[in-house]
Amino acid sequence: MVRQEIPILMYHHVVPADKVSPLAPFAVSADLFSRQLTWLQLAGFHTVTLGEFFDLREAKKRCEKREKLLIITFDDCPANLLEHAVPELIRRGMTATFFAVAGKPGENNDWDRGEGAPEIPLMSSGDLKSLADGGFEIGSHGMSHANLRKCSPEQIRWELKESREILEDTIGRAVQFLAYPYGEYPEGYAGYCREAGYRGAVSIFSPVRTVTTDPYCMRRVLVHEGDNGMRFRFKMSRLYQRLRYYVDKRVLRADG
Ligand SMILES: [Zn+2]
């Protein structure tokens, strides 16, 4: 059986070292990213996409590398990943899942403009198609990067279904997974996801003890520039995945 408690890493931007701080904590430097991948390889981690992980789990296959499965995800699909992350993954034969905002290919990530966040160019439709053709998995990050907890039921349905259909047209393949913008999942999230045709969804926090038990609310590990050496190793451990449940409980309680 495939373990339920595998690390699902969440990255956003991978940029040159001098560009990290304005994007913190959602950026890692290209140099650190490369070192993290090298460490993951040396430690024997084997990357799979979310779709591959679900296939393995549903087939109840014994996976030889079951102790060391790992899912790498990227949110927002900024164009900087094409230069600094994708070549590093390809060079090492590693795979990943990229969550794109379906209403904004080729535009900027302008959804946090009001908060003063720097605007960064996003991948184009052609870029997403090339990634999918190259064997990477493309998932949906909604239509407009709206916080789904603040949306009406109609808006939620539109964000989920429309984005899946647009991305499927773009890449010519099924889009099976969703990443909730800001990690914020609405009440009744599993029903909305099922209705919109998703096989699974990732958040940041999860109310469930193990990482992947709830297919529509899987917990992820945010990786940032401070995740160096021992700290990164610890975040990859089973102990950390378990402890996160208690941290998440506190955060979710505080959120109401
Ligand atoms: Zn996002």
Boltz pocket constraint, residues with backbone or C-beta under 6 A from the ligand:
constraints:
  - pocket:
      binder: B
      contacts: [[A, 75], [A, 76], [A, 141], [A, 145], [A, 180], [A, 181], [A, 182]]
      max_distance: 6.0
